[in-house]
Amino acid sequence: LEEKGYVSQPHTSAGRIPSEKGYRFYVEQAMAKGGFGLDAEGIALRQRLETALQEGDYQEILHQLALTIGDMSNQLGLVLSPRFKEGIFHKLELLRLEANRLLIVVTVNGGLIKSLVAEVDSAVSQRDLENLSRLFNERLHGLTMAEIQATVQERLAVLGQVARPVVEVVVQEIKIMLATSAADLHVSGTRNLCLKPEFGDSIQVAGLVDLAEKKDILAQLMSERHGVVITIGSEHRPQAMQQCSMVTASYDVAGAQGVIGVIGPTRMPYGQVVALVNYAAARAAALVS
Protein backbone atom coordinates (compact mmCIF):
# COMPACT_ATOMS: atom_id res chain seq x y z
CA LEU A 1 0.00 0.00 0.00
CA GLU A 2 2.86 2.37 0.77
CA GLU A 3 4.50 1.62 -2.57
CA LYS A 4 1.22 2.35 -4.36
CA GLY A 5 0.81 5.62 -2.45
CA TYR A 6 -2.25 4.70 -0.38
CA VAL A 7 -0.52 5.04 3.00
CA SER A 8 2.43 7.10 4.16
CA GLN A 9 4.80 7.33 7.13
CA PRO A 10 4.81 10.92 8.51
CA HIS A 11 8.15 10.39 10.29
CA THR A 12 10.64 7.56 10.96
CA SER A 13 9.20 6.31 14.26
CA ALA A 14 5.54 6.63 13.18
CA GLY A 15 3.21 4.00 11.84
CA ARG A 16 1.51 4.27 8.47
CA ILE A 17 -1.49 6.55 7.93
CA PRO A 18 -3.78 6.92 4.91
CA SER A 19 -2.56 9.37 2.28
CA GLU A 20 -4.81 11.70 0.29
CA LYS A 21 -4.84 9.00 -2.40
CA GLY A 22 -5.90 6.43 0.19
CA TYR A 23 -8.76 8.59 1.48
CA ARG A 24 -9.88 9.34 -2.08
CA PHE A 25 -9.89 5.62 -2.93
CA TYR A 26 -11.96 4.84 0.18
CA VAL A 27 -14.48 7.60 -0.50
CA GLU A 28 -14.94 6.69 -4.16
CA GLN A 29 -15.39 2.99 -3.35
CA ALA A 30 -17.99 3.79 -0.69
CA MET A 31 -19.91 6.17 -2.98
CA ALA A 32 -19.83 3.67 -5.85
CA LYS A 33 -21.54 1.12 -3.59
CA GLY A 34 -24.43 3.46 -2.85
CA GLY A 35 -22.85 5.99 -0.54
CA PHE A 36 -22.83 6.13 3.22
CA GLY A 37 -25.99 5.19 5.06
CA LEU A 38 -27.14 6.04 8.57
CA ASP A 39 -25.79 3.50 11.04
CA ALA A 40 -26.92 3.38 14.68
CA GLU A 41 -24.70 6.33 15.54
CA GLY A 42 -25.95 8.23 12.51
CA ILE A 43 -29.56 7.65 13.55
CA ALA A 44 -28.75 9.06 16.97
CA LEU A 45 -27.20 12.10 15.29
CA ARG A 46 -30.34 12.55 13.20
CA GLN A 47 -32.48 12.53 16.34
CA ARG A 48 -30.24 15.19 17.91
CA LEU A 49 -30.56 17.28 14.77
CA GLU A 50 -34.35 17.13 14.91
CA THR A 51 -34.35 18.09 18.58
CA ALA A 52 -32.06 21.05 17.98
CA LEU A 53 -34.11 22.63 15.20
CA GLN A 54 -36.69 25.18 16.24
CA GLU A 55 -39.29 26.94 14.16
CA GLY A 56 -38.41 30.44 13.01
CA ASP A 57 -37.58 32.36 9.86
CA TYR A 58 -35.41 30.52 7.38
CA GLN A 59 -32.22 32.36 8.29
CA GLU A 60 -32.61 31.36 11.94
CA ILE A 61 -33.23 27.74 10.90
CA LEU A 62 -30.03 27.76 8.83
CA HIS A 63 -28.09 29.33 11.69
CA GLN A 64 -29.31 26.58 14.02
CA LEU A 65 -28.32 23.97 11.43
CA ALA A 66 -24.75 25.29 11.31
CA LEU A 67 -24.52 25.24 15.11
CA THR A 68 -25.89 21.72 15.33
CA ILE A 69 -23.77 20.27 12.52
CA GLY A 70 -20.59 21.79 13.92
CA ASP A 71 -21.37 20.39 17.35
CA MET A 72 -22.50 16.94 16.19
CA SER A 73 -19.59 16.37 13.82
CA ASN A 74 -17.03 18.03 16.11
CA GLN A 75 -15.79 19.82 12.98
CA LEU A 76 -16.52 23.16 11.32
CA GLY A 77 -20.21 23.34 10.33
CA LEU A 78 -21.21 25.37 7.27
CA VAL A 79 -24.63 26.29 5.89
CA LEU A 80 -24.98 28.43 2.75
CA SER A 81 -28.38 30.06 2.28
CA PRO A 82 -30.26 29.28 -0.95
CA ARG A 83 -28.81 31.37 -3.74
CA PHE A 84 -31.33 34.06 -4.44
CA LYS A 85 -30.32 34.50 -8.08
CA GLU A 86 -31.61 31.02 -8.97
CA GLY A 87 -35.16 31.82 -7.81
CA ILE A 88 -38.01 33.12 -9.96
CA PHE A 89 -39.07 36.68 -9.29
CA HIS A 90 -42.43 36.99 -7.55
CA LYS A 91 -42.80 40.49 -6.18
CA LEU A 92 -40.95 43.70 -5.36
CA GLU A 93 -42.13 46.17 -2.75
CA LEU A 94 -40.80 49.69 -2.19
CA LEU A 95 -41.59 51.26 1.17
CA ARG A 96 -40.79 54.81 2.28
CA LEU A 97 -38.94 54.94 5.59
CA GLU A 98 -37.95 58.63 5.45
CA ALA A 99 -38.01 61.31 2.77
CA ASN A 100 -35.03 59.82 0.93
CA ARG A 101 -34.66 56.36 2.51
CA LEU A 102 -36.36 53.28 1.03
CA LEU A 103 -36.92 49.72 2.14
CA ILE A 104 -36.61 47.37 -0.84
CA VAL A 105 -38.21 43.93 -0.37
CA VAL A 106 -37.87 41.25 -3.07
CA THR A 107 -39.70 37.93 -2.89
CA VAL A 108 -39.10 34.92 -5.14
CA ASN A 109 -41.53 32.08 -5.76
CA GLY A 110 -41.59 29.76 -2.77
CA GLY A 111 -41.34 32.56 -0.23
CA LEU A 112 -37.63 33.41 -0.03
CA ILE A 113 -37.32 37.10 0.84
CA LYS A 114 -34.44 39.57 0.82
CA SER A 115 -34.64 43.17 1.96
CA LEU A 116 -32.31 46.11 2.39
CA VAL A 117 -32.42 49.84 3.02
CA ALA A 118 -31.28 52.26 0.32
CA GLU A 119 -30.95 56.02 0.00
CA VAL A 120 -31.96 58.19 -2.96
CA ASP A 121 -30.78 61.70 -3.77
CA SER A 122 -34.23 63.29 -3.64
CA ALA A 123 -37.42 62.85 -1.61
CA VAL A 124 -39.97 60.41 -2.98
CA SER A 125 -43.59 59.83 -1.92
CA GLN A 126 -45.12 56.48 -0.99
CA ARG A 127 -47.58 56.85 -3.89
CA ASP A 128 -44.68 57.20 -6.34
CA LEU A 129 -43.06 54.13 -4.80
CA GLU A 130 -46.27 52.12 -5.16
CA ASN A 131 -46.50 53.07 -8.83
CA LEU A 132 -42.87 52.12 -9.35
CA SER A 133 -43.37 48.80 -7.56
CA ARG A 134 -46.27 48.02 -9.92
CA LEU A 135 -44.17 48.84 -12.98
CA PHE A 136 -41.24 46.74 -11.71
CA ASN A 137 -43.56 43.80 -11.08
CA GLU A 138 -45.11 44.07 -14.55
CA ARG A 139 -41.74 44.22 -16.30
CA LEU A 140 -39.97 41.49 -14.29
CA HIS A 141 -42.77 38.97 -13.65
CA GLY A 142 -41.81 35.33 -14.30
CA LEU A 143 -38.09 35.93 -14.83
CA THR A 144 -35.35 34.23 -12.88
CA MET A 145 -33.34 36.56 -10.69
CA ALA A 146 -30.29 35.79 -12.83
CA GLU A 147 -32.19 36.93 -15.96
CA ILE A 148 -33.17 40.10 -14.15
CA GLN A 149 -29.58 40.72 -13.15
CA ALA A 150 -28.47 40.43 -16.80
CA THR A 151 -31.26 42.45 -18.45
CA VAL A 152 -32.79 44.75 -15.84
CA GLN A 153 -31.35 47.93 -17.36
CA GLU A 154 -32.92 47.24 -20.76
CA ARG A 155 -36.25 46.07 -19.34
CA LEU A 156 -36.68 49.23 -17.27
CA ALA A 157 -35.36 51.72 -19.82
CA VAL A 158 -38.92 52.46 -20.98
CA LEU A 159 -39.86 53.89 -17.59
CA GLY A 160 -38.51 57.26 -18.69
CA GLN A 161 -36.58 59.87 -16.79
CA VAL A 162 -39.16 60.93 -14.20
CA ALA A 163 -38.32 58.15 -11.73
CA ARG A 164 -34.83 57.48 -13.03
CA PRO A 165 -32.93 58.24 -9.77
CA VAL A 166 -35.08 55.77 -7.83
CA VAL A 167 -34.95 53.17 -10.61
CA GLU A 168 -31.13 53.36 -10.74
CA VAL A 169 -30.88 52.88 -6.98
CA VAL A 170 -33.26 49.90 -6.99
CA VAL A 171 -31.45 48.26 -9.92
CA GLN A 172 -28.11 48.62 -8.15
CA GLU A 173 -29.46 47.20 -4.90
CA ILE A 174 -31.03 44.21 -6.67
CA LYS A 175 -27.62 43.39 -8.14
CA ILE A 176 -26.12 43.52 -4.65
CA MET A 177 -28.85 41.18 -3.38
CA LEU A 178 -27.98 38.61 -6.03
CA ALA A 179 -24.26 38.38 -5.28
CA THR A 180 -23.10 35.46 -3.11
CA SER A 181 -21.63 37.09 -0.03
CA ALA A 182 -20.23 36.28 3.39
CA ALA A 183 -23.61 37.18 4.88
CA ASP A 184 -25.15 34.15 3.15
CA LEU A 185 -22.89 31.70 4.99
CA HIS A 186 -23.52 30.48 8.54
CA VAL A 187 -20.40 29.06 10.24
CA SER A 188 -20.02 27.32 13.58
CA GLY A 189 -17.35 25.20 15.26
CA THR A 190 -14.13 27.11 14.61
CA ARG A 191 -12.96 26.05 18.08
CA ASN A 192 -13.33 22.40 17.02
CA LEU A 193 -10.71 22.87 14.30
CA CYS A 194 -8.30 24.60 16.66
CA LEU A 195 -8.36 21.55 18.96
CA LYS A 196 -7.59 18.96 16.26
CA PRO A 197 -4.10 17.44 16.70
CA GLU A 198 -3.54 17.61 12.92
CA PHE A 199 -3.68 21.39 13.10
CA GLY A 200 -0.91 21.97 15.62
CA ASP A 201 0.88 24.51 13.44
CA SER A 202 -0.19 28.01 14.54
CA ILE A 203 0.14 29.46 11.03
CA GLN A 204 -2.16 26.82 9.58
CA VAL A 205 -4.70 27.31 12.36
CA ALA A 206 -4.59 31.07 11.77
CA GLY A 207 -5.32 30.50 8.08
CA LEU A 208 -8.32 28.28 8.84
CA VAL A 209 -9.68 30.72 11.41
CA ASP A 210 -9.27 33.55 8.93
CA LEU A 211 -11.27 31.62 6.31
CA ALA A 212 -14.01 30.88 8.83
CA GLU A 213 -14.24 34.47 10.02
CA LYS A 214 -14.10 36.28 6.69
CA LYS A 215 -16.37 33.69 5.05
CA ASP A 216 -16.41 35.21 1.56
CA ILE A 217 -13.99 32.65 0.08
CA LEU A 218 -15.84 29.75 1.73
CA ALA A 219 -19.19 31.12 0.52
CA GLN A 220 -17.91 31.22 -3.05
CA LEU A 221 -16.41 27.71 -2.80
CA MET A 222 -19.66 26.28 -1.49
CA SER A 223 -21.76 28.00 -4.14
CA GLU A 224 -19.89 25.98 -6.80
CA ARG A 225 -20.75 22.56 -5.28
CA HIS A 226 -23.77 20.55 -6.45
CA GLY A 227 -25.08 17.30 -4.98
CA VAL A 228 -22.87 15.41 -2.54
CA VAL A 229 -19.24 16.49 -2.97
CA ILE A 230 -16.14 15.38 -1.03
CA THR A 231 -12.84 17.16 -1.60
CA ILE A 232 -9.60 16.17 0.09
CA GLY A 233 -6.34 17.97 0.83
CA SER A 234 -4.64 19.43 -2.23
CA GLU A 235 -7.91 19.33 -4.18
CA HIS A 236 -8.75 22.62 -2.45
CA ARG A 237 -7.68 25.97 -3.89
CA PRO A 238 -7.12 27.88 -0.59
CA GLN A 239 -3.71 27.05 0.88
CA ALA A 240 -5.22 26.97 4.38
CA MET A 241 -7.36 23.95 3.41
CA GLN A 242 -4.53 21.79 2.03
CA GLN A 243 -4.70 19.43 5.03
CA CYS A 244 -8.50 19.46 5.27
CA SER A 245 -11.40 17.53 3.83
CA MET A 246 -14.67 19.22 2.92
CA VAL A 247 -17.95 17.31 2.69
CA THR A 248 -21.02 19.09 1.30
CA ALA A 249 -24.55 18.33 0.18
CA SER A 250 -26.76 20.77 -1.71
CA TYR A 251 -30.47 21.36 -1.17
CA ASP A 252 -33.14 23.10 -3.24
CA VAL A 253 -35.73 25.63 -2.10
CA ALA A 254 -38.11 27.09 -4.66
CA GLY A 255 -35.58 26.51 -7.46
CA ALA A 256 -32.73 28.11 -5.51
CA GLN A 257 -29.81 26.01 -4.26
CA GLY A 258 -28.22 26.11 -0.83
CA VAL A 259 -25.34 23.99 0.47
CA ILE A 260 -24.61 22.34 3.84
CA GLY A 261 -21.15 21.12 4.72
CA VAL A 262 -18.40 20.22 7.14
CA ILE A 263 -14.67 21.01 7.11
CA GLY A 264 -12.22 19.00 9.18
CA PRO A 265 -8.90 17.18 8.96
CA THR A 266 -8.49 14.54 6.26
CA ARG A 267 -8.74 11.99 9.08
CA MET A 268 -12.47 12.34 9.64
CA PRO A 269 -15.30 9.80 9.94
CA TYR A 270 -16.46 10.22 6.34
CA GLY A 271 -19.41 7.85 6.62
CA GLN A 272 -20.87 9.68 9.60
CA VAL A 273 -20.23 13.13 8.15
CA VAL A 274 -21.68 12.33 4.71
CA ALA A 275 -24.80 10.83 6.29
CA LEU A 276 -25.16 13.88 8.54
CA VAL A 277 -24.85 16.56 5.86
CA ASN A 278 -27.03 14.57 3.45
CA TYR A 279 -29.79 14.27 6.01
CA ALA A 280 -29.41 17.90 7.12
CA ALA A 281 -29.71 19.04 3.49
CA ALA A 282 -32.94 17.11 3.08
CA ARG A 283 -34.33 18.59 6.29
CA ALA A 284 -33.22 22.12 5.31
CA ALA A 285 -35.13 21.87 2.04
CA ALA A 286 -38.27 20.84 3.93
CA LEU A 287 -37.93 23.32 6.79
CA VAL A 288 -37.05 26.38 4.72
CA SER A 289 -39.68 25.82 2.02
C-alpha positions in Angstrom: 0.0 0.0 0.0 2.9 2.4 0.8 4.5 1.6 -2.6 1.2 2.3 -4.4 0.8 5.6 -2.5 -2.2 4.7 -0.4 -0.5 5.0 3.0 2.4 7.1 4.2 4.8 7.3 7.1 4.8 10.9 8.5 8.1 10.4 10.3 10.6 7.6 11.0 9.2 6.3 14.3 5.5 6.6 13.2 3.2 4.0 11.8 1.5 4.3 8.5 -1.5 6.5 7.9 -3.8 6.9 4.9 -2.6 9.4 2.3 -4.8 11.7 0.3 -4.8 9.0 -2.4 -5.9 6.4 0.2 -8.8 8.6 1.5 -9.9 9.3 -2.1 -9.9 5.6 -2.9 -12.0 4.8 0.2 -14.5 7.6 -0.5 -14.9 6.7 -4.2 -15.4 3.0 -3.4 -18.0 3.8 -0.7 -19.9 6.2 -3.0 -19.8 3.7 -5.8 -21.5 1.1 -3.6 -24.4 3.5 -2.8 -22.9 6.0 -0.5 -22.8 6.1 3.2 -26.0 5.2 5.1 -27.1 6.0 8.6 -25.8 3.5 11.0 -26.9 3.4 14.7 -24.7 6.3 15.5 -26.0 8.2 12.5 -29.6 7.7 13.5 -28.8 9.1 17.0 -27.2 12.1 15.3 -30.3 12.5 13.2 -32.5 12.5 16.3 -30.2 15.2 17.9 -30.6 17.3 14.8 -34.3 17.1 14.9 -34.3 18.1 18.6 -32.1 21.1 18.0 -34.1 22.6 15.2 -36.7 25.2 16.2 -39.3 26.9 14.2 -38.4 30.4 13.0 -37.6 32.4 9.9 -35.4 30.5 7.4 -32.2 32.4 8.3 -32.6 31.4 11.9 -33.2 27.7 10.9 -30.0 27.8 8.8 -28.1 29.3 11.7 -29.3 26.6 14.0 -28.3 24.0 11.4 -24.8 25.3 11.3 -24.5 25.2 15.1 -25.9 21.7 15.3 -23.8 20.3 12.5 -20.6 21.8 13.9 -21.4 20.4 17.4 -22.5 16.9 16.2 -19.6 16.4 13.8 -17.0 18.0 16.1 -15.8 19.8 13.0 -16.5 23.2 11.3 -20.2 23.3 10.3 -21.2 25.4 7.3 -24.6 26.3 5.9 -25.0 28.4 2.7 -28.4 30.1 2.3 -30.3 29.3 -0.9 -28.8 31.4 -3.7 -31.3 34.1 -4.4 -30.3 34.5 -8.1 -31.6 31.0 -9.0 -35.2 31.8 -7.8 -38.0 33.1 -10.0 -39.1 36.7 -9.3 -42.4 37.0 -7.6 -42.8 40.5 -6.2 -41.0 43.7 -5.4 -42.1 46.2 -2.7 -40.8 49.7 -2.2 -41.6 51.3 1.2 -40.8 54.8 2.3 -38.9 54.9 5.6 -37.9 58.6 5.5 -38.0 61.3 2.8 -35.0 59.8 0.9 -34.7 56.4 2.5 -36.4 53.3 1.0 -36.9 49.7 2.1 -36.6 47.4 -0.8 -38.2 43.9 -0.4 -37.9 41.3 -3.1 -39.7 37.9 -2.9 -39.1 34.9 -5.1 -41.5 32.1 -5.8 -41.6 29.8 -2.8 -41.3 32.6 -0.2 -37.6 33.4 0.0 -37.3 37.1 0.8 -34.4 39.6 0.8 -34.6 43.2 2.0 -32.3 46.1 2.4 -32.4 49.8 3.0 -31.3 52.3 0.3 -31.0 56.0 0.0 -32.0 58.2 -3.0 -30.8 61.7 -3.8 -34.2 63.3 -3.6 -37.4 62.9 -1.6 -40.0 60.4 -3.0 -43.6 59.8 -1.9 -45.1 56.5 -1.0 -47.6 56.9 -3.9 -44.7 57.2 -6.3 -43.1 54.1 -4.8 -46.3 52.1 -5.2 -46.5 53.1 -8.8 -42.9 52.1 -9.4 -43.4 48.8 -7.6 -46.3 48.0 -9.9 -44.2 48.8 -13.0 -41.2 46.7 -11.7 -43.6 43.8 -11.1 -45.1 44.1 -14.6 -41.7 44.2 -16.3 -40.0 41.5 -14.3 -42.8 39.0 -13.7 -41.8 35.3 -14.3 -38.1 35.9 -14.8 -35.3 34.2 -12.9 -33.3 36.6 -10.7 -30.3 35.8 -12.8 -32.2 36.9 -16.0 -33.2 40.1 -14.2 -29.6 40.7 -13.2 -28.5 40.4 -16.8 -31.3 42.4 -18.5 -32.8 44.7 -15.8 -31.4 47.9 -17.4 -32.9 47.2 -20.8 -36.2 46.1 -19.3 -36.7 49.2 -17.3 -35.4 51.7 -19.8 -38.9 52.5 -21.0 -39.9 53.9 -17.6 -38.5 57.3 -18.7 -36.6 59.9 -16.8 -39.2 60.9 -14.2 -38.3 58.1 -11.7 -34.8 57.5 -13.0 -32.9 58.2 -9.8 -35.1 55.8 -7.8 -34.9 53.2 -10.6 -31.1 53.4 -10.7 -30.9 52.9 -7.0 -33.3 49.9 -7.0 -31.4 48.3 -9.9 -28.1 48.6 -8.2 -29.5 47.2 -4.9 -31.0 44.2 -6.7 -27.6 43.4 -8.1 -26.1 43.5 -4.7 -28.9 41.2 -3.4 -28.0 38.6 -6.0 -24.3 38.4 -5.3 -23.1 35.5 -3.1 -21.6 37.1 0.0 -20.2 36.3 3.4 -23.6 37.2 4.9 -25.2 34.2 3.1 -22.9 31.7 5.0 -23.5 30.5 8.5 -20.4 29.1 10.2 -20.0 27.3 13.6 -17.4 25.2 15.3 -14.1 27.1 14.6 -13.0 26.1 18.1 -13.3 22.4 17.0 -10.7 22.9 14.3 -8.3 24.6 16.7 -8.4 21.5 19.0 -7.6 19.0 16.3 -4.1 17.4 16.7 -3.5 17.6 12.9 -3.7 21.4 13.1 -0.9 22.0 15.6 0.9 24.5 13.4 -0.2 28.0 14.5 0.1 29.5 11.0 -2.2 26.8 9.6 -4.7 27.3 12.4 -4.6 31.1 11.8 -5.3 30.5 8.1 -8.3 28.3 8.8 -9.7 30.7 11.4 -9.3 33.6 8.9 -11.3 31.6 6.3 -14.0 30.9 8.8 -14.2 34.5 10.0 -14.1 36.3 6.7 -16.4 33.7 5.1 -16.4 35.2 1.6 -14.0 32.6 0.1 -15.8 29.8 1.7 -19.2 31.1 0.5 -17.9 31.2 -3.1 -16.4 27.7 -2.8 -19.7 26.3 -1.5 -21.8 28.0 -4.1 -19.9 26.0 -6.8 -20.7 22.6 -5.3 -23.8 20.5 -6.5 -25.1 17.3 -5.0 -22.9 15.4 -2.5 -19.2 16.5 -3.0 -16.1 15.4 -1.0 -12.8 17.2 -1.6 -9.6 16.2 0.1 -6.3 18.0 0.8 -4.6 19.4 -2.2 -7.9 19.3 -4.2 -8.7 22.6 -2.4 -7.7 26.0 -3.9 -7.1 27.9 -0.6 -3.7 27.1 0.9 -5.2 27.0 4.4 -7.4 24.0 3.4 -4.5 21.8 2.0 -4.7 19.4 5.0 -8.5 19.5 5.3 -11.4 17.5 3.8 -14.7 19.2 2.9 -17.9 17.3 2.7 -21.0 19.1 1.3 -24.6 18.3 0.2 -26.8 20.8 -1.7 -30.5 21.4 -1.2 -33.1 23.1 -3.2 -35.7 25.6 -2.1 -38.1 27.1 -4.7 -35.6 26.5 -7.5 -32.7 28.1 -5.5 -29.8 26.0 -4.3 -28.2 26.1 -0.8 -25.3 24.0 0.5 -24.6 22.3 3.8 -21.1 21.1 4.7 -18.4 20.2 7.1 -14.7 21.0 7.1 -12.2 19.0 9.2 -8.9 17.2 9.0 -8.5 14.5 6.3 -8.7 12.0 9.1 -12.5 12.3 9.6 -15.3 9.8 9.9 -16.5 10.2 6.3 -19.4 7.9 6.6 -20.9 9.7 9.6 -20.2 13.1 8.2 -21.7 12.3 4.7 -24.8 10.8 6.3 -25.2 13.9 8.5 -24.8 16.6 5.9 -27.0 14.6 3.4 -29.8 14.3 6.0 -29.4 17.9 7.1 -29.7 19.0 3.5 -32.9 17.1 3.1 -34.3 18.6 6.3 -33.2 22.1 5.3 -35.1 21.9 2.0 -38.3 20.8 3.9 -37.9 23.3 6.8 -37.0 26.4 4.7 -39.7 25.8 2.0 
